[in-house]
Amino acid sequence: MKELNFERIGKKIKEVRLEKKLTQEYIADIVDVNTSHISNIENNRVKVSLSTLVQICNALNITVDYILAEEYKQPSSAIEQEILHELNLCSDETKEQILKIVKALQ
């Protein structure tokens, strides 16, 4: 079995955190770990545990699936990943509006 690409996972976490203008300290406080641990995850100095990954994703308001999408053998298409990425940046109210639009288009 192929090893997970923890470097890519850390970079994705950092990318989302920066896009949301959140600090490592903020994420560390929510996850209840040291700020250095978040830095180590983002910079591939440690492998993130599943429970910590879930907590980080909750703090970032994204899914674990979004972070791990490139780890699957058959990842969704690039356009689907881009849609999911942008959707994760939206408020819940905007997501509901988008859902109504998508349903209307089908």
C-alpha positions as CSV (number, residue, x, y, z in Angstrom):
1,M,0.0,0.0,0.0
2,K,1.2,3.4,-0.9
3,E,2.2,5.8,1.9
4,L,0.1,8.9,2.3
5,N,1.8,12.1,1.1
6,F,2.0,13.9,4.4
7,E,3.9,16.8,2.8
8,R,1.0,17.5,0.4
9,I,-1.5,17.1,3.3
10,G,0.4,19.7,5.4
11,K,0.7,22.1,2.5
12,K,-3.0,21.8,1.9
13,I,-3.8,22.5,5.5
14,K,-1.5,25.6,5.4
15,E,-3.0,26.8,2.2
16,V,-6.6,26.7,3.5
17,R,-5.5,28.2,6.9
18,L,-3.8,31.1,5.1
19,E,-6.8,31.6,2.7
20,K,-9.0,31.9,5.7
21,K,-6.6,34.3,7.4
22,L,-6.2,32.1,10.4
23,T,-3.1,31.8,12.5
24,Q,-1.4,28.6,13.6
25,E,-2.0,29.7,17.2
26,Y,-5.8,29.9,16.5
27,I,-5.9,26.4,15.1
28,A,-3.6,25.0,17.9
29,D,-6.0,26.5,20.5
30,I,-9.0,24.9,19.0
31,V,-7.3,21.5,18.4
32,D,-5.7,21.7,21.9
33,V,-2.1,21.2,20.7
34,N,1.0,23.4,20.7
35,T,1.5,25.9,17.9
36,S,4.7,24.2,17.1
37,H,2.8,21.0,16.4
38,I,0.6,22.7,13.8
39,S,3.8,24.2,12.2
40,N,5.4,20.7,12.2
41,I,2.3,19.2,10.5
42,E,2.3,22.0,7.8
43,N,6.0,21.7,7.2
44,N,6.1,17.8,7.1
45,R,8.2,17.4,10.2
46,V,5.6,15.1,11.8
47,K,2.8,13.0,10.4
48,V,-0.6,14.2,11.4
49,S,-2.8,11.7,13.2
50,L,-6.3,11.0,12.0
51,S,-7.9,12.5,15.2
52,T,-5.8,15.6,14.9
53,L,-6.5,15.9,11.2
54,V,-10.3,15.7,11.9
55,Q,-9.9,18.4,14.6
56,I,-7.9,20.6,12.2
57,C,-10.5,20.2,9.5
58,N,-13.3,21.1,11.9
59,A,-11.3,24.2,13.0
60,L,-10.9,25.2,9.3
61,N,-14.6,24.4,8.5
62,I,-13.6,22.0,5.7
63,T,-13.9,18.3,5.2
64,V,-11.2,15.7,5.7
65,D,-12.1,14.6,2.2
66,Y,-11.0,18.0,0.8
67,I,-7.6,17.6,2.4
68,L,-7.2,14.0,1.3
69,A,-8.7,14.3,-2.2
70,E,-5.4,13.8,-3.9
71,E,-4.6,10.7,-1.9
72,Y,-7.4,8.7,-3.6
73,K,-6.6,6.4,-6.5
74,Q,-9.3,8.0,-8.6
75,P,-9.6,11.6,-7.4
76,S,-12.6,13.6,-8.6
77,S,-12.1,15.8,-11.6
78,A,-10.2,19.1,-11.3
79,I,-13.4,21.1,-11.7
80,E,-15.1,19.2,-8.9
81,Q,-12.1,19.8,-6.6
82,E,-12.2,23.5,-7.5
83,I,-15.9,23.7,-6.9
84,L,-15.5,22.0,-3.5
85,H,-12.7,24.3,-2.6
86,E,-14.7,27.5,-3.3
87,L,-17.7,26.0,-1.7
88,N,-15.8,25.5,1.6
89,L,-15.0,29.2,1.7
90,C,-18.7,30.1,1.6
91,S,-21.0,30.8,4.5
92,D,-23.8,28.2,5.3
93,E,-26.4,30.7,4.0
94,T,-24.5,31.0,0.7
95,K,-24.1,27.2,0.5
96,E,-27.9,26.8,0.8
97,Q,-28.4,29.3,-2.0
98,I,-25.9,27.5,-4.2
99,L,-27.7,24.2,-3.5
100,K,-31.0,25.6,-4.6
101,I,-29.4,26.9,-7.8
102,V,-27.7,23.6,-8.6
103,K,-31.0,21.7,-8.0
104,A,-32.8,24.2,-10.3
105,L,-30.3,23.6,-13.0
106,Q,-30.7,19.9,-13.1
